[in-house]
Every structure is written in C-alpha cells, then in structure tokens.
Amino acid sequence: MGILVFDIGGTAIKYGLVSDSFEIIESNEMPTANEGGKANAKTVLQNLDRVMTEYKGQYNAIGISTAGQVDFERGFIVYGTDNIPGFTGTDMRGIFESKYGVPVAVDNDVNCAGLGEAHFGAGRSSDYFICLTYGTGVGGAIYLNGDLLRGAKSAAGEFGHMVTHAGGARCTCGRKGCYEAYASCRALTNRVSEHFGRYVSGREIYEPQMLEDPFIKQAISDWEDEIVNGLVSLSYIFNPPLIVLGGGIMSEEQLVNNIRKKLIERVGINYQSVQVEKAQLRNKAGMLGAAYIAKQRLDSLK
C-alpha cells in the first residue's frame, strides 16, 4: 500500500502515490481552479475528493501539503489568503478521514517542503536551517534540532507576512508592506508584465533574449534586493547555518548566486558563514513532506 499525497498551491495541485519508503511511484498535476474559474475551497475539496476516489484501495494514508495557515494537530485550515477564497475554517482532516477511513495528515505547504528537504534534499546534513519558497507568495519553515518549529498555534515561519515596507503595497492578507508583496515571484512578474502590457512568466523573464533587456536586468536586480532585505532580518534573528531557497524560479543558478553574494555583503561577520542553497527536490519537496507527515500519523495510530 502507498500514501496518497497532495501539494496544493495557488495555481496547481500536485498529487500522486508515494511508497512507505518514500519513493514517488507516480505523480500528476491539475489546476487548482476549474477551467475558466477561480480557485476556491469548494473547487479544491472537489478535486481532492475525485482523486481520492480514483485511487481508493491503493493507499493506507493521505498526506496534504497546502497553502494557508494550518493547525497541524487538528488538520484544520486556520487561515487562508485570497489566493484560495473560502479556505479559512476548512476541516481537511475531519472531512476526508470520515469519508475514506484512513489517517489524514495536513500541514502548511512550506512546512512540508522543509520536511522534504530536511529528510531527502538540501537539508539532509543539517539539523538546523530555515527554508523559504518564492512563488505566488513567500512561505517559510524553521527546522530546528531535527524537527519543525511550529509555534504556539502551528503558525511559525510565516516569513512572507513580516513587514519590510511599513505602509507599503497591499498584500493578499489584507495588510500593507508584507515581504511577499515585494519579494514573491508574483511581485517580479507583475512588474514585468505591467511594463510589457501582457503577462510574462518567471520562466520567460529568465530566457536569454529577455535577460539582455535593460529593464529586465534592473527589475531582477531590484527584486533580488527585496529578497535579500528579508533574508538579512532572518539571518539576524535565527543566525542559521543554512538557508534553503525553494520555488520554481530558484532553479536559476545565477539568481541563487546573486542572492548569496548580496546577503553576505549585508550582514555582520558572525552571520557570513551561512550557506545559501537552492532546494534540491524542486516540485517534489511538498509531496515528500506530505508523505512524511502521513506516515508519522499512520504509525502513531498503530
């Protein structure tokens, strides 16, 4: 029997089967929203339910990695931003455990990515690091002494909502000046898309011909500075030996190199030994982290 896993993002849901030894048997992807529509809690739950029914009999636990703030102990969505309207208050564990009769574990997507990187990726040799992902928003996870630091309400590591620009741009959380309003991949693509009068993806921005454009060069440099603004503060707070950077855009080696260089230039001597590495598992991190928490829950109930 395997573990059925989901990684719910603002634009896509990755899902598949993972073995008890954490090998991905198969994986697939579907849009978070129905065709032509907007993602919402009802759509997400319907999509998950359809897959669970399709794979029924092939799994003995379900692991869910999701955007939003999650009460890990209850498997409950405490708070979801406007990226998935109506998500706040969703009892993910209760809904699916009662229907499918198998253990269900739910956690924040970056917590799952952090666990994936800790056990199977860039953090394997470290028992202390912080992990950030840059995509539609900015998420964070704190891995300390071999486990996640979850905080009093399972909400630690929400780095995307620390304020880096007091009174600045409005964030999807409804407040102003949040880190992710400036440092997310969406912040970069919004700026470039506005300039060109059409949507430009992060992947397109890093195409060789685009990188020759002076505007693109400046936009990327400014965006790197915004990323580093947050990392400087986090370095002074946590003094981590390792920072793992995730999100599809962090596959760009030069981007990670530039961030590493700028960060070291801007922190004091006691912080300059920090290693800055890109996540190794890419889009598999959340799925493997979801499998890890599902296996933990399964084992705890035996």
Secondary structure, DSSP 8 states (H G I E B T S, - for coil): -EEEEEEE-SSEEEEEEE-TTS-EEEEEEEESS-TTS---HHHHHHHHHHHHHHTTTSEEEEEEEESSEEETTTTEEEE--TTSTT-TT--HHHHHHHHH-S-EEEEEHHHHHHHHHHHHSTTTT-SEEEEEEESSSEEEEEEETTEE---TTS-TT-GGGSBSSTT-SB-TTS-BSBTHHHHSHHHHHHHHHHHHTS---HHHHTSTTGGGSHHHHHHHHHHHHHHHHHHHHHHHHH--SEEEEESGGGG-HHHHHHHHHHHHHHS-GGGTT-EEEE-SSGGGHHHHHHHHHHHHHHHHT-
